[in-house]
């Protein structure tokens, strides 16, 4: 596991496209039970070196009903984004995750995590990559039909403050999906 993390930490596959030197931000251990697959670290995560270290992370922890100690306990949660480094800013927010990371590293990471009971797919990039032909046409359909992908995957909208408009348009998410997510997470952690 240490060798794999060292190899990933030294990865420079997308360095020509990044605004800063590569700084892969992820965390997991052989004991991780739930894998969180997000998009890419934001500026705050890049600066601190801590994944989900921003308002999106606060919201995700609220959804999961866990505190920071639980969230960053690698025996509980593994955190692996689609793009491991901050991709930079675009006109309307962060750029998409770099496409090189997932094909290069994800299969090797998942193979190294034998106790994973649930993979949370946060955002369209993770859902398209993992659900492939099983994916519905839109993120909203994937999230509303989450039961289709259980017990292995659970698709979620990104918890970014930018997605509060989506959440207001889809009140069923907070009313139905969040309680179900919490129950599924409790069950996965209980074994």
Residue, then its C-alpha position, 0 to 999 in steps of 0.5 A: x500500500x505504501x509503495x502504491x501511494x508513493x508511486x501515485x505521489x510521484x506521478x507527473x502524467x498531467x504536469x504539462x496541463x496543471x497550473x501548479x506542480x503535481x500534488x496528488x490528493x487522495x487517501x485510503x488504506x487497505x482497511x477502507x470500507x467506503x470509497x468516495x470517488x469525486x471529481x478533483x481537488x479544489x484550490x483549498x484542498x490543493x493548498x492544504x493537501x487535505x481532500x474535501x477540505x472546503x464547503x463541499x466537504x462540509x456538505x458531504x459530511x452532513x449528507x453522510x452524517x459523519x464528523x471529520x474524524x470519521x471522514x478522514x479515518x482511512x479505515x472507514x473512508x477511502x478518498x480517490x478523485x477522478x483527477x488527483x491534482x487541482x486542475x485549475x480554474x475556468x470561467x465558471x469554476x474549477x476545470x474538469x478533472x484531468x482524464x489521465x488519472x483514473x485510467x492510469x491508477x483507479x483499477x490498481x487502487x481498487x484492487x488494493x482495497x479488498x474491504x470496499x463495501x460501497x463506492x460513492x460516485x460523486x458527480x458526472x465524471x465519476x458516474x460516467x467512468x464507473x457506470x459506463x453503459x449502465x448510466x442513465x442519460x443525466x446525472x439527475x436520473x442516475x441519482x434518482x435511480x440510485x437503487x439500480x446501481x446498489x449494492x456496489x455503487x451509489x451515485x450522488x450529485x456533487x455537494x458544491x454550493x454551486x449545486x444548491x440550485x439543483x437541490x432546490x429543483x430536486x427536493x426529493x434528494x434531501x427528503x429521500x436520498x440523504x436518509x437512504x444514503x445515511x442508512x446505506x453508509x451505516x449498513x456498509x460500516x456495520x458489515 
